[in-house]
Amino acid sequence: MTVSEVIAAADSSGENGAPCFGSDYLLAVDLSDSGDSSYGDFTVLTEGVISITPDFTPVTVKRRYVDGGCTVVRKYTQRRFDVKLLRVVDDDVQNTLIIKGAEENNLDASAIRYIYFNCLTGEGEYGVVTVYLGEIKPDGKSGITFTVILEKYRGEIKQITASG
């Protein structure tokens, strides 16, 4: 399902079998080979999603000197999504995340454009993240679960407002 389809089908009451409620935030990624799809054409993570945990982590980079002094060089906030999924073999989003996560030594190859948005208003954020594969484990009840970690790679995180 694309972002445009989800927003068109969103229902604030949660009835009518809508894919999300008004307070839900969804994560979508660009599956195009060229990486230049419009945000409405991004594919939403829907199949096998157990949880999506968004996080902003403060990071401080320090430089230490021989005399014991310490100077703060840079402070910033790291954007991160921990996505826990039940493996669905034929799902294009999961397959793309696994392939990109396997490219751990090549940041450009493991980068993917994302949009994290409210399904009713369309407000949210977008940017580029690096895909890392986390824990992969068999689950006797439901198959294989795995974690994908998406961390901000380059550029800024930009906000999306209802006015565009």
Contacts in CASP RR format, 6 or more apart in sequence:
PFRMAT RR
TARGET T0000
AUTHOR 0000-0000-0000
METHOD contacts of the structure
MODEL  1
MTVSEVIAAADSSGENGAPCFGSDYLLAVDLSDSGDSSYGDFTVLTEGVI
SITPDFTPVTVKRRYVDGGCTVVRKYTQRRFDVKLLRVVDDDVQNTLIIK
GAEENNLDASAIRYIYFNCLTGEGEYGVVTVYLGEIKPDGKSGITFTVIL
EKYRGEIKQITASG
1 19 0 8 1.000
1 43 0 8 1.000
1 44 0 8 1.000
1 46 0 8 1.000
2 28 0 8 1.000
2 40 0 8 1.000
2 41 0 8 1.000
2 42 0 8 1.000
2 43 0 8 1.000
2 44 0 8 1.000
3 26 0 8 1.000
3 28 0 8 1.000
3 39 0 8 1.000
3 40 0 8 1.000
3 41 0 8 1.000
3 42 0 8 1.000
3 44 0 8 1.000
3 115 0 8 1.000
3 117 0 8 1.000
4 40 0 8 1.000
4 41 0 8 1.000
6 19 0 8 1.000
6 20 0 8 1.000
6 26 0 8 1.000
6 28 0 8 1.000
6 44 0 8 1.000
6 119 0 8 1.000
7 119 0 8 1.000
7 120 0 8 1.000
7 122 0 8 1.000
9 18 0 8 1.000
9 19 0 8 1.000
10 18 0 8 1.000
10 19 0 8 1.000
10 20 0 8 1.000
10 21 0 8 1.000
10 22 0 8 1.000
10 119 0 8 1.000
10 120 0 8 1.000
11 17 0 8 1.000
11 18 0 8 1.000
11 21 0 8 1.000
11 22 0 8 1.000
12 21 0 8 1.000
12 22 0 8 1.000
12 120 0 8 1.000
14 21 0 8 1.000
14 22 0 8 1.000
19 44 0 8 1.000
19 46 0 8 1.000
19 119 0 8 1.000
20 26 0 8 1.000
20 119 0 8 1.000
20 120 0 8 1.000
21 119 0 8 1.000
21 120 0 8 1.000
22 118 0 8 1.000
22 119 0 8 1.000
22 120 0 8 1.000
22 121 0 8 1.000
23 118 0 8 1.000
23 120 0 8 1.000
24 118 0 8 1.000
24 119 0 8 1.000
24 120 0 8 1.000
25 54 0 8 1.000
25 116 0 8 1.000
25 117 0 8 1.000
25 118 0 8 1.000
25 119 0 8 1.000
25 124 0 8 1.000
26 44 0 8 1.000
26 45 0 8 1.000
26 46 0 8 1.000
26 116 0 8 1.000
26 117 0 8 1.000
26 119 0 8 1.000
27 44 0 8 1.000
27 45 0 8 1.000
27 52 0 8 1.000
27 81 0 8 1.000
27 83 0 8 1.000
27 114 0 8 1.000
27 115 0 8 1.000
27 116 0 8 1.000
27 150 0 8 1.000
28 39 0 8 1.000
28 42 0 8 1.000
28 43 0 8 1.000
28 44 0 8 1.000
28 45 0 8 1.000
28 114 0 8 1.000
28 115 0 8 1.000
28 116 0 8 1.000
28 117 0 8 1.000
29 42 0 8 1.000
29 43 0 8 1.000
29 45 0 8 1.000
29 93 0 8 1.000
29 96 0 8 1.000
29 97 0 8 1.000
29 112 0 8 1.000
29 113 0 8 1.000
29 114 0 8 1.000
29 115 0 8 1.000
30 36 0 8 1.000
30 37 0 8 1.000
30 41 0 8 1.000
30 42 0 8 1.000
30 43 0 8 1.000
30 112 0 8 1.000
30 113 0 8 1.000
30 114 0 8 1.000
31 37 0 8 1.000
31 42 0 8 1.000
31 43 0 8 1.000
31 92 0 8 1.000
31 93 0 8 1.000
31 96 0 8 1.000
32 41 0 8 1.000
35 113 0 8 1.000
37 113 0 8 1.000
39 115 0 8 1.000
39 126 0 8 1.000
39 160 0 8 1.000
40 115 0 8 1.000
42 113 0 8 1.000
42 114 0 8 1.000
42 115 0 8 1.000
43 92 0 8 1.000
43 93 0 8 1.000
44 93 0 8 1.000
45 52 0 8 1.000
45 83 0 8 1.000
45 85 0 8 1.000
45 93 0 8 1.000
46 93 0 8 1.000
47 88 0 8 1.000
47 91 0 8 1.000
47 93 0 8 1.000
47 94 0 8 1.000
48 85 0 8 1.000
48 86 0 8 1.000
48 87 0 8 1.000
48 88 0 8 1.000
48 91 0 8 1.000
48 94 0 8 1.000
49 83 0 8 1.000
49 84 0 8 1.000
49 85 0 8 1.000
49 86 0 8 1.000
50 84 0 8 1.000
50 85 0 8 1.000
50 86 0 8 1.000
50 145 0 8 1.000
51 82 0 8 1.000
51 83 0 8 1.000
51 84 0 8 1.000
52 81 0 8 1.000
52 82 0 8 1.000
52 83 0 8 1.000
52 84 0 8 1.000
53 81 0 8 1.000
53 82 0 8 1.000
53 83 0 8 1.000
53 84 0 8 1.000
54 79 0 8 1.000
54 80 0 8 1.000
54 81 0 8 1.000
54 116 0 8 1.000
55 79 0 8 1.000
55 80 0 8 1.000
55 81 0 8 1.000
55 82 0 8 1.000
56 77 0 8 1.000
56 78 0 8 1.000
56 79 0 8 1.000
56 80 0 8 1.000
57 77 0 8 1.000
57 78 0 8 1.000
57 80 0 8 1.000
58 75 0 8 1.000
58 76 0 8 1.000
58 77 0 8 1.000
58 78 0 8 1.000
59 75 0 8 1.000
59 76 0 8 1.000
59 77 0 8 1.000
59 78 0 8 1.000
60 72 0 8 1.000
60 74 0 8 1.000
60 75 0 8 1.000
61 72 0 8 1.000
61 73 0 8 1.000
61 74 0 8 1.000
61 75 0 8 1.000
62 70 0 8 1.000
62 71 0 8 1.000
62 72 0 8 1.000
62 73 0 8 1.000
63 70 0 8 1.000
63 71 0 8 1.000
63 73 0 8 1.000
64 70 0 8 1.000
65 71 0 8 1.000
78 151 0 8 1.000
78 152 0 8 1.000
79 129 0 8 1.000
79 151 0 8 1.000
79 152 0 8 1.000
79 157 0 8 1.000
80 149 0 8 1.000
80 150 0 8 1.000
80 151 0 8 1.000
80 152 0 8 1.000
81 114 0 8 1.000
81 116 0 8 1.000
81 129 0 8 1.000
81 149 0 8 1.000
81 150 0 8 1.000
82 147 0 8 1.000
82 148 0 8 1.000
82 149 0 8 1.000
83 97 0 8 1.000
83 147 0 8 1.000
83 148 0 8 1.000
83 149 0 8 1.000
83 150 0 8 1.000
84 145 0 8 1.000
84 146 0 8 1.000
84 147 0 8 1.000
85 94 0 8 1.000
85 145 0 8 1.000
85 146 0 8 1.000
85 147 0 8 1.000
85 148 0 8 1.000
86 139 0 8 1.000
86 142 0 8 1.000
86 143 0 8 1.000
86 144 0 8 1.000
86 145 0 8 1.000
87 94 0 8 1.000
87 143 0 8 1.000
87 144 0 8 1.000
87 145 0 8 1.000
87 146 0 8 1.000
88 94 0 8 1.000
96 112 0 8 1.000
97 112 0 8 1.000
97 131 0 8 1.000
97 148 0 8 1.000
98 133 0 8 1.000
98 146 0 8 1.000
98 148 0 8 1.000
100 109 0 8 1.000
100 110 0 8 1.000
100 111 0 8 1.000
100 112 0 8 1.000
100 131 0 8 1.000
101 110 0 8 1.000
101 131 0 8 1.000
101 132 0 8 1.000
101 133 0 8 1.000
101 148 0 8 1.000
102 133 0 8 1.000
103 109 0 8 1.000
103 110 0 8 1.000
103 131 0 8 1.000
104 110 0 8 1.000
104 132 0 8 1.000
104 133 0 8 1.000
107 130 0 8 1.000
107 153 0 8 1.000
110 130 0 8 1.000
110 131 0 8 1.000
110 132 0 8 1.000
111 128 0 8 1.000
111 129 0 8 1.000
111 130 0 8 1.000
111 131 0 8 1.000
111 153 0 8 1.000
111 154 0 8 1.000
112 128 0 8 1.000
112 129 0 8 1.000
112 131 0 8 1.000
112 150 0 8 1.000
113 126 0 8 1.000
113 127 0 8 1.000
113 128 0 8 1.000
114 126 0 8 1.000
114 127 0 8 1.000
114 128 0 8 1.000
114 129 0 8 1.000
114 150 0 8 1.000
115 124 0 8 1.000
115 125 0 8 1.000
115 126 0 8 1.000
115 127 0 8 1.000
115 160 0 8 1.000
116 124 0 8 1.000
116 125 0 8 1.000
116 126 0 8 1.000
117 123 0 8 1.000
117 124 0 8 1.000
117 125 0 8 1.000
117 160 0 8 1.000
118 124 0 8 1.000
121 162 0 8 1.000
122 160 0 8 1.000
122 162 0 8 1.000
123 159 0 8 1.000
123 160 0 8 1.000
123 161 0 8 1.000
123 162 0 8 1.000
124 159 0 8 1.000
124 160 0 8 1.000
125 157 0 8 1.000
125 158 0 8 1.000
125 159 0 8 1.000
125 160 0 8 1.000
126 157 0 8 1.000
126 158 0 8 1.000
126 160 0 8 1.000
127 152 0 8 1.000
127 155 0 8 1.000
127 156 0 8 1.000
127 157 0 8 1.000
127 158 0 8 1.000
128 152 0 8 1.000
128 153 0 8 1.000
128 154 0 8 1.000
128 155 0 8 1.000
129 150 0 8 1.000
129 151 0 8 1.000
129 152 0 8 1.000
129 153 0 8 1.000
130 150 0 8 1.000
130 151 0 8 1.000
130 152 0 8 1.000
130 153 0 8 1.000
131 148 0 8 1.000
131 149 0 8 1.000
131 150 0 8 1.000
132 148 0 8 1.000
132 149 0 8 1.000
132 150 0 8 1.000
132 151 0 8 1.000
133 146 0 8 1.000
133 147 0 8 1.000
133 148 0 8 1.000
133 149 0 8 1.000
134 146 0 8 1.000
134 147 0 8 1.000
134 148 0 8 1.000
134 149 0 8 1.000
135 146 0 8 1.000
135 147 0 8 1.000
136 144 0 8 1.000
136 145 0 8 1.000
136 146 0 8 1.000
136 147 0 8 1.000
137 144 0 8 1.000
137 145 0 8 1.000
137 146 0 8 1.000
138 144 0 8 1.000
139 145 0 8 1.000
END
